Amino acid sequence: MMTMTREEIEARVERLGPWFHCIDLGGGLLTKTESAVGEPVEHPRPTWEKVRAALPEEFDGLSVLDVGCNAGFYAVELKRRGARRVLGLDSQRNLVRQALFVRDVLGLDVEYRRMSVYDLDPRELGQFDVTLALGLVYHCKHLVLALERLFAVTRGLLILETAIYPPERSPGSFTYEVGGLQPVLHPLAYVENPGEAKEAIYNWFLPGTEALVALLRNVGFDEVEVFPATQSDRAIFACRKHEAYPDSRWIGYLGASLAVEEGPSHSRPGEVLTFRVRAENTGLARWLRGDDTGTQEASVHLVAHVFGAEGEEPLSWYHAGAYLPGDVAPGETATIEIAMRAPAEPGRYRLEFDMVSEHLAWFEDLGSEVVRHPLTVE
């Protein structure tokens, strides 16, 4: 715990202001005693009382990520409830300073970093048992990307609290023909920010409740439950995952890095060639091996295409394929053996190796690079 006199704490609170979170620093000291931008003086405690209904009763041993943590009110509350690890993130420098000051005054083991929701990556941060995104999503210019990033770092439960499309003005959801299909359309409002608005760059979208449920399911959450909030124009969502990572049916989370470890560069016409290719799962979805019938949707295969040495059009598409040795989780690497027959005509060729999620997508089309290997048939 930081050793400071009452006068020193009061002076730091003043210097770090204005404060949006009202946090009890002990000894009758609060981070604020008046509203900053029209919120209740005790904010965010009224929201916290509603959010608690969606949270686990016990936090012992759990890891918690608070995205858009502001001065750290929620991080402090969950650390006090026994969370093993608490990490708070915010993109605004002064809010991180406030949170670090509160942590030091209270003597709590809470981590804070300055980071945007768009930078969330489980390969850097790990995954968290519980993720909080409270009062965040209407500040997200890239809403779907933000939800995908929240999904990726959540191991089990995301709690999301947000302003929503005003219920009394909502047209409701309805089916409508788009491209020969009959999808359900959900109301989502774009917030037009006049130039004189104080937060002109900070508010972008107000999704309807149905729209946000659909978005959360579409980014991969298995269950989405809606809880009442403090006001009718806000809502709380509890979003659950059955598995830490989605599988290769979720093409938006696929990525690979390939390298040819072994294989010939010269052959005779029609000779059977064997290559060993190292495939690293650089995405956020688990690759499914599938079965040997090759018909299972989303089973991931290594595939070889044959091109002329300088040609852009393939001479033989899906020339050969090979199964994974087993399912491959994000961050894991598999060595795959692939056999193919050399072209029948002598000449110079280029082999291109790519991964495919069967019946869904080529990894190259999703942004991964193919690996190229020259082959001369003599």
Beta strands, then each sheet from edge to edge (+ up, - down):
strand 1: 24-26
strand 2: 29-30
strand 3: 63-67
strand 4: 85-90
strand 5: 111-114
strand 6: 128-134
strand 7: 154-163
strand 8: 174-175
strand 9: 184-185
strand 10: 188-190
strand 11: 205-207
strand 12: 223-228
strand 13: 234-240
strand 14: 256-262
strand 15: 266-267
strand 16: 272-281
strand 17: 300-308
strand 18: 314-323
strand 19: 333-341
strand 20: 347-357
strand 21: 361-362
strand 22: 371-377
sheet 1: 1+ 2-
sheet 2: 5+ 4+ 3+ 6+ 7+ 13- 12+
sheet 3: 8+ 9-
sheet 4: 10+ 11-
sheet 5: 14+ 16- 19+
sheet 6: 15+ 22+ 20- 17+ 18-
sheet 7: 15+ 22+ 20- 21+
end
